[in-house]
Amino acid sequence: MKRLSLFSLACSLLLLAGCDSSGPDVETPPPAELSTWQTIQQQIFAKNCTDCHQAGTSFATQSGLVLTEDVAYEQLVDVPPRNGAARDDGLVRLSKEGLPGLYKSFLWEKVNAPNQEHYFTAHPQYGSMMPLGRPPLTNGELKLIEEWIRAGAPKDGIVIDHNVLADTSRFQAAAAFQPLTAPERGLALRLGPFDVAPNFEREFFYFEPSVSAEDLFIDRFEISMRPGSHHFILYTFGSDLPPSLDPTPHTYRDIRKPNGTLDPLTLAAMQHHVFFAGTQWPTMDFRFPPGVALRLPAGTGLDLNSHYVNRTEQTRQGEVHINLHTVPAEEVVQPAEILFLNNIEINLPPKQTTTLVKTYRFQREVNIFQLVSHAHQHMQEFRVYVDGGPRDGELVYVAYDWQHPPILQFDTPLTLAPGQGLRLEATYNNWTDKTLRFGLLSEDEMMILFGYYY
């Protein structure tokens, strides 16, 4: 009788037990999920960038940037760009500073297609936007990069659900001015065309009385403006408006007369304004979170405020289109509230850089879902921090651009308990020979934080 080897005996026993001889029935562990950085490298850079940005190509030689997987991270993080204008502006290729780093990263400037109008007008020396010769990155790809930089651009870990890449829509540049089609449900408001004199800042109001006989609930704003606008704002009036200051409907009420002097009646009515909506961007399409809408009471009038700056020798035309989209009242779960924090205590000595700090606290819980700053041309930096509570000192908003400040939307609202608040810190460079104070001209200064909460 032959003796069975231990191996043969083991195999026989396994077969009798209904198993094969391939070894223990151990479940193979799933492959580790890619980090956000690895996903950016493999799904975005490898498909859009490395054809040009690899060792030996003229593009890599000119820019000094190689984006292949072996060296990309080290070539990006905290490395000054070759572009002299961007370097002089204090940018690095990729900043790890979190939220401030988003606005200090040359990479983000180069790929952020929705910001291209500002990119080309304010930074003409920054070169072409990327990827060169290809369509812009998809909105999902941009979202992934943006959230990764805001999280400090870590090499390891996952900072956002990578399923955002399923959004394959892309930014499409609009014409110089794109008129809006009236909404299916809501209001369409129009201003102009109107003239803006050479070397002049024209700011005026235009009153639309009693826009609706019933309460309206607005869940989306669309605004489109001709080039040259500094801002557009929709105001309502408080109940304290004296009858003597009731505005004349459908009439331009300029703040400044043609000779530049201020109109006292227009200024007096401004003291009773209540902010409703606005933007400094040439185009804006803002949608409130699902179930949230801003109430416009029945019989309310809207005061349309346009501010254009014309620094040319020719008369320019301004024009503004506004769409207010509405939803039925029964679809509103949370009524939106308006955040308007305005520091008018501004004193900026000549030939100095000054930082102003102002803290605002809330008497009830607030859930903030949008923030945007407003200042004028001497503003260098505008920061907002949480004041008090477990998140005390956390930076939640930053802007370096006074003309087109970022409109920050919180996917998860910023919740502040009673007694907590926001601390505003704005830094200004007054290069002039005179003291600057709060004022309406772009040469004056402001320190305002707008937003919405529920």
The 8 nearest C-alpha neighbors of each residue, nearest first, counted from 0:
[[1, 2, 3, 4, 8, 7, 5, 11],
 [2, 0, 3, 4, 7, 8, 5, 6],
 [1, 3, 4, 0, 5, 8, 7, 6],
 [4, 2, 7, 8, 1, 5, 6, 0],
 [5, 3, 7, 6, 8, 2, 9, 1],
 [4, 6, 8, 7, 9, 3, 10, 2],
 [5, 7, 9, 4, 8, 10, 3, 11],
 [8, 6, 10, 4, 9, 5, 3, 11],
 [7, 9, 5, 11, 10, 6, 3, 4],
 [8, 10, 6, 12, 7, 11, 5, 13],
 [11, 9, 13, 7, 8, 12, 20, 14],
 [12, 10, 8, 14, 13, 9, 7, 15],
 [11, 13, 15, 9, 10, 14, 16, 8],
 [14, 12, 16, 10, 18, 15, 11, 9],
 [15, 13, 17, 18, 11, 16, 12, 19],
 [16, 14, 12, 13, 17, 11, 18, 10],
 [15, 17, 13, 14, 18, 12, 11, 19],
 [18, 16, 14, 15, 13, 19, 12, 11],
 [19, 17, 13, 14, 16, 20, 15, 24],
 [20, 18, 21, 14, 13, 17, 22, 10],
 [21, 19, 22, 10, 18, 13, 14, 23],
 [20, 22, 19, 23, 24, 18, 10, 13],
 [21, 23, 20, 24, 19, 25, 18, 13],
 [22, 24, 25, 21, 20, 18, 19, 26],
 [23, 25, 22, 26, 18, 21, 19, 27],
 [26, 24, 23, 27, 22, 28, 21, 18],
 [25, 27, 28, 24, 29, 23, 22, 30],
 [26, 28, 25, 29, 30, 24, 23, 31],
 [29, 27, 26, 30, 31, 25, 32, 24],
 [30, 28, 31, 27, 32, 26, 33, 25],
 [31, 29, 32, 28, 33, 27, 34, 26],
 [30, 32, 29, 33, 28, 34, 156, 157],
 [33, 31, 30, 34, 29, 157, 35, 38],
 [32, 34, 37, 38, 31, 35, 157, 36],
 [33, 35, 156, 157, 37, 36, 155, 38],
 [34, 36, 157, 38, 37, 39, 156, 158],
 [35, 37, 39, 34, 38, 154, 40, 155],
 [38, 36, 40, 34, 39, 35, 33, 41],
 [37, 39, 35, 41, 40, 36, 42, 33],
 [40, 38, 36, 43, 37, 42, 41, 35],
 [39, 41, 44, 37, 38, 43, 42, 45],
 [42, 40, 45, 38, 39, 43, 37, 44],
 [41, 43, 38, 39, 40, 45, 46, 44],
 [44, 42, 39, 46, 45, 40, 41, 47],
 [43, 45, 48, 40, 47, 46, 49, 41],
 [44, 46, 41, 49, 43, 47, 48, 40],
 [47, 45, 43, 44, 42, 48, 49, 41],
 [46, 48, 44, 45, 43, 130, 49, 50],
 [49, 47, 44, 50, 52, 45, 51, 46],
 [48, 50, 52, 51, 45, 53, 66, 67],
 [51, 49, 48, 52, 53, 47, 45, 46],
 [50, 52, 49, 58, 53, 48, 56, 59],
 [53, 51, 49, 65, 59, 66, 50, 48],
 [54, 52, 65, 49, 51, 59, 67, 56],
 [55, 53, 56, 65, 59, 52, 60, 67],
 [54, 56, 53, 57, 60, 59, 58, 52],
 [57, 55, 59, 58, 54, 53, 60, 51],
 [56, 58, 60, 59, 61, 55, 51, 62],
 [59, 57, 61, 56, 60, 51, 62, 52],
 [58, 60, 52, 64, 63, 62, 56, 57],
 [59, 61, 57, 63, 58, 62, 56, 55],
 [60, 62, 58, 59, 63, 57, 64, 81],
 [63, 61, 64, 59, 60, 81, 58, 82],
 [62, 64, 60, 59, 61, 65, 81, 58],
 [63, 65, 59, 62, 52, 74, 66, 60],
 [66, 64, 52, 53, 59, 67, 71, 54],
 [65, 67, 71, 52, 49, 53, 68, 64],
 [68, 66, 71, 69, 49, 65, 53, 70],
 [67, 69, 71, 70, 66, 40, 72, 41],
 [68, 70, 67, 71, 72, 66, 73, 65],
 [69, 71, 73, 68, 72, 67, 74, 66],
 [72, 70, 66, 74, 67, 68, 73, 65],
 [73, 71, 75, 74, 70, 76, 154, 66],
 [72, 74, 75, 71, 70, 76, 78, 77],
 [75, 73, 71, 72, 70, 76, 64, 78],
 [76, 74, 92, 72, 93, 73, 78, 71],
 [75, 77, 93, 78, 73, 94, 72, 74],
 [78, 76, 94, 91, 93, 92, 75, 79],
 [77, 79, 91, 76, 92, 75, 80, 74],
 [80, 78, 91, 92, 86, 77, 81, 90],
 [81, 79, 82, 92, 91, 86, 78, 85],
 [80, 82, 62, 83, 79, 63, 86, 85],
 [83, 81, 80, 85, 84, 86, 125, 62],
 [82, 84, 86, 85, 87, 81, 80, 125],
 [85, 83, 87, 86, 82, 124, 88, 125],
 [86, 84, 88, 87, 83, 90, 82, 125],
 [85, 87, 83, 89, 88, 90, 84, 80],
 [86, 88, 84, 89, 85, 83, 90, 82],
 [89, 87, 85, 86, 90, 84, 83, 103],
 [90, 88, 86, 87, 85, 91, 103, 79],
 [91, 89, 103, 86, 85, 88, 104, 105],
 [90, 92, 79, 93, 104, 78, 77, 80],
 [91, 93, 105, 75, 104, 106, 80, 78],
 [92, 94, 104, 76, 75, 91, 77, 106],
 [93, 95, 100, 104, 77, 96, 76, 91],
 [96, 94, 151, 152, 97, 100, 93, 148],
 [97, 95, 100, 94, 151, 99, 98, 149],
 [98, 96, 151, 149, 100, 150, 95, 99],
 [97, 99, 149, 100, 101, 96, 397, 396],
 [100, 98, 101, 97, 102, 96, 397, 103],
 [101, 99, 96, 94, 103, 97, 98, 102],
 [100, 102, 99, 98, 103, 104, 148, 149],
 [103, 101, 100, 104, 99, 399, 107, 398],
 [102, 104, 90, 100, 101, 94, 91, 105],
 [105, 103, 93, 106, 92, 94, 91, 107],
 [104, 106, 92, 108, 107, 91, 90, 109],
 [105, 107, 109, 104, 92, 108, 93, 110],
 [106, 108, 109, 110, 105, 104, 111, 101],
 [109, 107, 105, 106, 111, 110, 104, 118],
 [108, 110, 128, 106, 107, 129, 111, 105],
 [109, 111, 129, 107, 112, 108, 128, 106],
 [112, 110, 108, 107, 114, 113, 109, 115],
 [111, 113, 115, 114, 110, 135, 170, 128],
 [114, 112, 115, 111, 170, 172, 116, 171],
 [115, 113, 112, 117, 111, 116, 118, 108],
 [114, 116, 118, 112, 117, 113, 119, 111],
 [117, 115, 118, 119, 114, 120, 113, 121],
 [116, 118, 120, 115, 121, 119, 114, 403],
 [119, 117, 115, 122, 116, 121, 120, 114],
 [118, 120, 123, 122, 116, 117, 121, 115],
 [121, 119, 117, 118, 122, 123, 116, 115],
 [120, 122, 117, 118, 119, 123, 116, 124],
 [123, 121, 118, 124, 119, 125, 120, 117],
 [122, 124, 119, 125, 120, 121, 126, 118],
 [125, 123, 122, 126, 84, 85, 82, 119],
 [126, 124, 122, 123, 85, 84, 82, 127],
 [127, 125, 124, 128, 123, 82, 122, 109],
 [128, 126, 129, 125, 131, 109, 130, 119],
 [127, 129, 109, 110, 130, 131, 126, 112],
 [130, 128, 131, 110, 109, 127, 135, 133],
 [129, 131, 133, 47, 48, 132, 128, 135],
 [130, 132, 129, 133, 128, 127, 134, 48],
 [133, 131, 130, 134, 129, 135, 128, 127],
 [132, 134, 131, 130, 135, 47, 129, 136],
 [133, 135, 136, 132, 130, 169, 131, 137],
 [136, 134, 112, 137, 133, 169, 130, 170],
 [135, 137, 140, 141, 134, 138, 169, 110],
 [136, 138, 169, 140, 167, 139, 168, 141],
 [137, 139, 141, 169, 140, 168, 142, 166],
 [138, 140, 164, 166, 163, 142, 137, 141],
 [139, 141, 137, 143, 142, 138, 164, 136],
 [142, 140, 138, 144, 139, 143, 145, 137],
 [143, 141, 139, 145, 140, 144, 138, 146],
 [142, 144, 140, 141, 146, 145, 147, 139],
 [145, 143, 147, 141, 142, 146, 148, 140],
 [146, 144, 142, 148, 147, 143, 141, 149],
 [147, 145, 149, 143, 148, 144, 142, 150],
 [146, 148, 150, 144, 152, 145, 149, 143],
 [147, 149, 152, 151, 150, 145, 146, 101],
 [150, 148, 97, 98, 146, 151, 147, 101],
 [151, 149, 147, 97, 148, 152, 146, 158],
 [150, 152, 97, 95, 148, 149, 96, 153],
 [151, 153, 148, 147, 95, 150, 154, 149],
 [154, 152, 155, 151, 156, 36, 150, 147],
 [153, 155, 36, 152, 156, 34, 72, 35],
 [156, 154, 153, 34, 36, 157, 35, 37],
 [157, 155, 34, 35, 158, 154, 153, 36],
 [156, 158, 35, 34, 159, 155, 160, 33],
 [157, 159, 147, 35, 156, 150, 160, 146],
 [160, 158, 157, 161, 146, 143, 147, 35],
 [159, 161, 162, 163, 158, 157, 143, 35],
 [162, 160, 163, 159, 164, 143, 35, 38],
 [161, 163, 164, 160, 165, 166, 139, 159],
 [164, 162, 139, 161, 165, 166, 160, 143],
 [165, 163, 139, 162, 166, 140, 161, 167],
 [164, 166, 163, 162, 167, 139, 161, 140],
 [167, 165, 139, 164, 168, 163, 138, 137],
 [166, 168, 137, 165, 139, 138, 169, 164],
 [169, 167, 137, 166, 138, 170, 139, 136],
 [170, 168, 137, 138, 171, 167, 135, 136],
 [169, 171, 113, 112, 172, 135, 168, 138],
 [172, 170, 173, 169, 113, 112, 135, 168],
 [173, 171, 170, 174, 113, 115, 112, 116],
 [174, 172, 171, 177, 175, 176, 282, 170],
 [173, 175, 176, 177, 172, 178, 171, 225],
 [176, 174, 173, 177, 225, 226, 172, 224],
 [177, 175, 225, 174, 224, 178, 223, 226],
 [176, 178, 174, 179, 173, 223, 175, 224],
 [179, 177, 176, 320, 180, 223, 224, 319],
 [180, 178, 320, 181, 177, 223, 322, 321],
 [179, 181, 182, 178, 322, 187, 183, 320],
 [180, 182, 187, 179, 322, 183, 186, 185],
 [183, 181, 184, 185, 324, 180, 322, 186],
 [182, 184, 185, 181, 324, 186, 180, 325],
 [185, 183, 182, 325, 324, 186, 326, 323],
 [184, 186, 324, 325, 323, 182, 183, 187],
 [187, 185, 323, 322, 188, 324, 182, 184],
 [186, 188, 322, 181, 321, 323, 189, 182],
 [189, 187, 321, 320, 322, 186, 190, 323],
 [188, 190, 320, 319, 321, 191, 187, 318],
 [191, 189, 319, 318, 192, 320, 188, 193],
 [192, 190, 193, 318, 317, 189, 319, 316],
 [191, 193, 318, 317, 316, 190, 194, 319],
 [194, 192, 191, 317, 316, 318, 195, 190],
 [195, 193, 316, 315, 317, 196, 314, 192],
 [194, 196, 315, 314, 316, 201, 309, 197],
 [195, 197, 314, 199, 194, 198, 315, 309],
 [198, 196, 312, 314, 313, 199, 311, 309],
 [199, 197, 310, 309, 311, 312, 196, 200],
 [198, 200, 197, 309, 196, 201, 308, 310],
 [201, 199, 308, 307, 309, 202, 198, 306],
 [200, 202, 307, 306, 195, 199, 308, 203],
 [203, 201, 306, 305, 254, 253, 307, 200],
 [202, 204, 253, 252, 254, 304, 305, 251],
 [205, 203, 304, 252, 303, 251, 302, 253],
 [206, 204, 303, 251, 302, 250, 249, 252],
 [205, 207, 302, 248, 249, 301, 303, 208],
 [206, 208, 301, 300, 248, 302, 249, 210],
 [209, 207, 300, 210, 206, 248, 301, 299],
 [208, 210, 298, 300, 299, 211, 207, 212],
 [209, 211, 208, 300, 299, 298, 207, 212],
 [212, 210, 213, 209, 297, 298, 214, 299],
 [211, 213, 297, 298, 214, 209, 210, 299],
 [214, 212, 297, 211, 215, 296, 298, 295],
 [213, 215, 297, 296, 295, 216, 294, 212],
 [214, 216, 295, 294, 217, 213, 296, 325],
 [217, 215, 294, 325, 293, 292, 326, 295],
 [218, 216, 325, 293, 292, 324, 219, 215],
 [217, 219, 292, 287, 325, 286, 324, 293],
 [218, 220, 286, 324, 285, 217, 287, 323],
 [221, 219, 323, 285, 284, 322, 324, 222],
 [220, 222, 284, 322, 283, 321, 285, 323],
 [221, 223, 321, 283, 282, 320, 322, 220],
 [222, 224, 282, 320, 281, 319, 177, 283],
 [225, 223, 319, 281, 318, 176, 226, 282],
 [224, 226, 176, 318, 317, 227, 319, 228],
 [227, 225, 228, 224, 281, 175, 176, 317],
 [226, 228, 307, 308, 229, 225, 309, 317],
 [229, 227, 307, 230, 226, 306, 308, 225],
 [230, 228, 307, 306, 279, 308, 227, 402],
 [231, 229, 279, 306, 228, 278, 305, 232],
 [230, 232, 305, 277, 304, 278, 306, 279],
 [233, 231, 277, 304, 276, 303, 234, 278],
 [232, 234, 303, 276, 275, 302, 277, 304],
 [235, 233, 274, 302, 275, 273, 301, 272],
 [234, 236, 301, 273, 272, 302, 300, 274],
 [237, 235, 272, 273, 271, 238, 234, 240],
 [236, 238, 239, 271, 240, 273, 272, 235],
 [237, 239, 240, 236, 271, 241, 235, 272],
 [238, 240, 237, 241, 271, 236, 242, 270],
 [239, 241, 238, 271, 237, 242, 236, 244],
 [242, 240, 243, 244, 239, 245, 238, 268],
 [243, 241, 245, 244, 240, 246, 239, 268],
 [242, 244, 241, 245, 240, 246, 268, 264],
 [245, 243, 242, 241, 268, 246, 240, 264],
 [244, 246, 242, 243, 247, 241, 240, 268],
 [247, 245, 244, 248, 206, 268, 252, 205],
 [246, 248, 250, 245, 249, 206, 205, 252],
 [249, 247, 206, 250, 207, 246, 208, 205],
 [250, 248, 206, 205, 207, 247, 251, 208],
 [251, 249, 248, 205, 247, 252, 206, 204],
 [250, 252, 205, 204, 253, 203, 249, 206],
 [253, 251, 204, 203, 250, 205, 265, 254],
 [252, 254, 203, 255, 202, 251, 204, 256],
 [253, 255, 262, 203, 261, 202, 265, 252],
 [256, 254, 261, 259, 260, 253, 262, 257],
 [255, 257, 259, 258, 260, 261, 262, 253],
 [258, 256, 259, 255, 260, 196, 199, 201],
 [259, 257, 256, 260, 255, 261, 199, 262],
 [258, 260, 256, 255, 257, 261, 199, 200],
 [261, 259, 255, 256, 258, 262, 257, 254],
 [262, 260, 255, 254, 263, 256, 259, 266],
 [261, 263, 254, 265, 264, 255, 266, 256],
 [264, 262, 266, 265, 267, 261, 254, 268],
 [265, 263, 267, 266, 262, 268, 244, 254],
 [264, 266, 268, 267, 263, 262, 254, 269],
 [265, 267, 263, 269, 264, 268, 262, 254],
 [268, 266, 264, 269, 265, 270, 263, 244],
 [267, 269, 265, 270, 266, 271, 244, 264],
 [270, 268, 266, 272, 271, 267, 265, 236],
 [269, 271, 268, 267, 272, 266, 240, 273],
 [272, 270, 269, 237, 236, 268, 240, 273],
 [271, 273, 236, 269, 270, 235, 234, 237],
 [272, 274, 235, 234, 236, 237, 275, 271],
 [275, 273, 234, 276, 272, 233, 235, 339],
 [274, 276, 234, 233, 273, 235, 337, 277],
 [277, 275, 233, 232, 274, 234, 278, 220],
 [278, 276, 232, 231, 233, 275, 279, 230],
 [277, 279, 280, 231, 230, 232, 283, 276],
 [278, 280, 230, 403, 229, 231, 281, 402],
 [279, 281, 282, 278, 403, 283, 230, 402],
 [282, 280, 224, 223, 279, 226, 283, 225],
 [283, 281, 223, 280, 222, 224, 284, 221],
 [282, 284, 222, 221, 285, 280, 223, 281],
 [283, 285, 221, 220, 222, 286, 282, 219],
 [286, 284, 220, 219, 283, 221, 287, 218],
 [287, 285, 219, 218, 288, 220, 284, 289],
 [286, 288, 218, 291, 219, 292, 289, 285],
 [287, 289, 291, 290, 286, 218, 292, 368],
 [290, 288, 291, 287, 292, 218, 331, 332],
 [289, 291, 331, 332, 333, 330, 288, 292],
 [292, 290, 333, 288, 289, 334, 331, 287],
 [293, 291, 218, 217, 334, 335, 216, 331],
 [292, 294, 335, 217, 216, 334, 218, 295],
 [295, 293, 216, 215, 296, 217, 292, 334],
 [294, 296, 215, 214, 216, 297, 293, 299],
 [297, 295, 214, 299, 294, 298, 215, 213],
 [296, 298, 213, 214, 212, 299, 211, 295],
 [297, 299, 209, 212, 211, 296, 210, 300],
 [300, 298, 209, 297, 296, 210, 301, 295],
 [299, 301, 208, 209, 207, 210, 235, 298],
 [302, 300, 235, 207, 234, 206, 303, 233],
 [301, 303, 206, 234, 205, 233, 235, 204],
 [302, 304, 233, 205, 204, 206, 301, 232],
 [303, 305, 204, 232, 231, 203, 233, 302],
 [306, 304, 231, 202, 203, 230, 307, 303],
 [305, 307, 202, 230, 229, 201, 228, 231],
 [308, 306, 228, 201, 229, 227, 200, 202],
 [307, 309, 200, 227, 228, 229, 199, 310],
 [310, 308, 198, 199, 311, 197, 200, 307],
 [309, 311, 198, 308, 197, 199, 312, 200],
 [312, 310, 313, 309, 197, 198, 314, 315],
 [311, 313, 197, 198, 310, 314, 309, 196],
 [314, 312, 197, 311, 315, 196, 198, 309],
 [313, 315, 196, 197, 195, 194, 316, 312],
 [316, 314, 195, 194, 313, 317, 196, 309],
 [317, 315, 194, 193, 195, 192, 318, 314],
 [316, 318, 193, 225, 192, 194, 191, 315],
 [317, 319, 192, 191, 225, 190, 224, 193],
 [320, 318, 224, 190, 223, 189, 321, 225],
 [319, 321, 189, 223, 222, 188, 179, 224],
 [322, 320, 222, 188, 221, 187, 189, 319],
 [321, 323, 187, 221, 186, 220, 324, 188],
 [322, 324, 186, 220, 185, 219, 217, 325],
 [325, 323, 185, 219, 217, 184, 218, 182],
 [324, 326, 217, 185, 216, 218, 184, 323],
 [325, 327, 216, 217, 328, 218, 330, 324],
 [328, 326, 329, 330, 216, 325, 331, 215],
 [329, 327, 330, 331, 216, 326, 215, 214],
 [328, 330, 327, 331, 332, 326, 290, 216],
 [331, 329, 328, 327, 290, 332, 326, 291],
 [332, 330, 290, 328, 329, 291, 333, 292],
 [331, 333, 290, 291, 330, 334, 329, 292],
 [332, 334, 291, 331, 290, 335, 453, 292],
 [335, 333, 292, 291, 293, 453, 331, 336],
 [336, 334, 293, 453, 292, 452, 291, 333],
 [337, 335, 452, 453, 451, 338, 334, 293],
 [336, 338, 451, 450, 339, 452, 335, 275],
 [339, 337, 450, 451, 449, 340, 336, 452],
 [338, 340, 449, 448, 341, 337, 450, 447],
 [341, 339, 448, 447, 338, 449, 342, 359],
 [342, 340, 447, 446, 343, 339, 448, 445],
 [341, 343, 446, 344, 447, 340, 357, 345],
 [342, 344, 345, 437, 341, 445, 446, 436],
 [345, 343, 342, 346, 437, 436, 446, 355],
 [344, 346, 436, 437, 343, 347, 342, 435],
 [345, 347, 436, 435, 348, 344, 434, 437],
 [346, 348, 435, 434, 353, 345, 436, 349],
 [347, 349, 434, 351, 346, 350, 435, 429],
 [350, 348, 432, 433, 434, 351, 429, 431],
 [349, 351, 430, 429, 431, 432, 348, 352],
 [352, 350, 349, 429, 348, 428, 353, 430],
 [351, 353, 428, 427, 429, 354, 426, 350],
 [354, 352, 427, 426, 351, 347, 355, 428],
 [353, 355, 426, 425, 427, 424, 356, 352],
 [356, 354, 425, 424, 426, 353, 357, 345],
 [355, 357, 424, 423, 354, 425, 358, 422],
 [356, 358, 423, 422, 424, 359, 355, 342],
 [359, 357, 422, 421, 423, 360, 356, 420],
 [358, 360, 420, 421, 422, 357, 361, 340],
 [361, 359, 420, 419, 418, 421, 358, 362],
 [360, 362, 417, 363, 420, 418, 419, 359],
 [361, 363, 417, 418, 360, 364, 419, 416],
 [364, 362, 417, 361, 365, 416, 418, 415],
 [363, 365, 416, 417, 415, 366, 414, 362],
 [364, 366, 415, 414, 453, 367, 452, 363],
 [367, 365, 414, 452, 453, 412, 413, 368],
 [366, 368, 452, 413, 412, 451, 369, 365],
 [367, 369, 412, 409, 452, 408, 451, 366],
 [370, 368, 408, 450, 451, 407, 367, 409],
 [371, 369, 450, 407, 449, 406, 408, 372],
 [372, 370, 406, 449, 448, 450, 405, 407],
 [373, 371, 448, 447, 449, 404, 374, 370],
 [372, 374, 447, 446, 448, 401, 445, 371],
 [375, 373, 445, 446, 401, 444, 378, 447],
 [376, 374, 441, 444, 401, 377, 378, 445],
 [375, 377, 378, 441, 401, 442, 374, 444],
 [378, 376, 427, 428, 375, 429, 379, 444],
 [377, 379, 427, 376, 380, 375, 426, 401],
 [380, 378, 427, 426, 399, 377, 428, 381],
 [379, 381, 399, 426, 425, 398, 378, 382],
 [380, 382, 425, 398, 397, 424, 426, 399],
 [383, 381, 397, 424, 396, 423, 425, 380],
 [382, 384, 423, 396, 422, 395, 394, 424],
 [385, 383, 394, 422, 393, 392, 421, 395],
 [384, 386, 421, 391, 393, 392, 420, 422],
 [385, 387, 391, 420, 421, 419, 422, 392],
 [388, 386, 391, 419, 385, 420, 389, 390],
 [387, 389, 391, 390, 419, 386, 416, 415],
 [388, 390, 391, 387, 392, 393, 386, 385],
 [391, 389, 388, 393, 392, 385, 387, 386],
 [392, 390, 387, 386, 385, 388, 393, 389],
 [391, 393, 385, 384, 386, 390, 394, 387],
 [394, 392, 384, 385, 390, 391, 395, 386],
 [393, 395, 384, 383, 396, 392, 385, 382],
 [396, 394, 384, 383, 393, 385, 397, 98],
 [397, 395, 383, 382, 394, 398, 384, 98],
 [396, 398, 382, 381, 99, 383, 399, 98],
 [399, 397, 381, 400, 404, 380, 405, 382],
 [400, 398, 380, 379, 381, 401, 397, 102],
 [399, 401, 404, 402, 398, 403, 379, 380],
 [402, 400, 404, 374, 375, 403, 376, 378],
 [403, 401, 400, 404, 279, 229, 375, 376],
 [402, 404, 400, 279, 401, 280, 405, 117],
 [405, 403, 400, 401, 398, 402, 372, 406],
 [406, 404, 407, 371, 398, 403, 372, 400],
 [405, 407, 371, 370, 404, 408, 369, 372],
 [408, 406, 370, 369, 405, 371, 409, 396],
 [409, 407, 369, 368, 410, 406, 370, 412],
 [408, 410, 368, 411, 412, 369, 407, 413],
 [411, 409, 412, 408, 368, 288, 413, 369],
 [410, 412, 409, 413, 368, 414, 408, 367],
 [413, 411, 368, 367, 409, 366, 414, 410],
 [412, 414, 367, 366, 368, 415, 411, 409],
 [415, 413, 366, 365, 412, 367, 416, 364],
 [414, 416, 365, 364, 419, 413, 366, 417],
 [415, 417, 364, 419, 418, 363, 414, 365],
 [418, 416, 363, 362, 364, 419, 361, 415],
 [419, 417, 361, 362, 360, 416, 420, 363],
 [420, 418, 387, 360, 417, 416, 386, 415],
 [419, 421, 360, 386, 359, 361, 385, 418],
 [420, 422, 385, 386, 359, 384, 358, 423],
 [421, 423, 358, 384, 383, 357, 386, 385],
 [422, 424, 383, 357, 356, 382, 358, 421],
 [425, 423, 356, 382, 355, 381, 383, 422],
 [426, 424, 381, 355, 354, 380, 382, 423],
 [425, 427, 354, 380, 379, 353, 378, 355],
 [428, 426, 378, 377, 353, 379, 352, 429],
 [427, 429, 352, 377, 430, 351, 378, 353],
 [430, 428, 350, 431, 349, 351, 377, 352],
 [429, 431, 350, 428, 349, 351, 432, 377],
 [432, 430, 429, 433, 349, 350, 434, 435],
 [431, 433, 349, 350, 430, 434, 429, 348],
 [434, 432, 349, 431, 435, 348, 350, 429],
 [433, 435, 348, 349, 347, 436, 346, 432],
 [436, 434, 347, 346, 443, 433, 348, 444],
 [437, 435, 345, 346, 444, 443, 438, 347],
 [436, 438, 444, 445, 345, 343, 443, 344],
 [439, 437, 443, 444, 440, 436, 445, 441],
 [438, 440, 443, 441, 437, 444, 445, 442],
 [441, 439, 442, 443, 438, 200, 444, 375],
 [440, 442, 375, 443, 376, 439, 444, 438],
 [441, 443, 440, 376, 444, 375, 377, 438],
 [444, 442, 438, 440, 441, 435, 437, 436],
 [445, 443, 437, 375, 438, 436, 374, 442],
 [444, 446, 374, 437, 375, 447, 438, 373],
 [447, 445, 374, 342, 341, 373, 448, 444],
 [448, 446, 341, 373, 340, 372, 445, 342],
 [447, 449, 372, 340, 371, 339, 373, 341],
 [450, 448, 339, 371, 338, 370, 372, 447],
 [449, 451, 370, 338, 369, 371, 337, 339],
 [450, 452, 337, 338, 369, 336, 367, 368],
 [453, 451, 367, 366, 336, 368, 335, 365],
 [452, 335, 366, 336, 365, 334, 333, 367]]
